[in-house]
Amino acid sequence: MFNFYVKDIDEAYKFIKGNNIRIVKEIERIGDFAYFNFQDPDGNVLMICND
């Protein structure tokens, strides 16, 4: 799995959702850490998480 690190997980989620990209797993929050998974056009599942 490949990860993209962002400062604002909520803004990244809005960007992905707003561009009609398939969300595979909604935002999961564990303390200060949060992540969600989405699918690229080839079907690969990728992760965005905060740093």
Secondary structure by P-SEA (a helix, b strand, c coil): cbbbbbccaaaaaaaaaaacccccccccccccccccccccccbbbbbbbcc
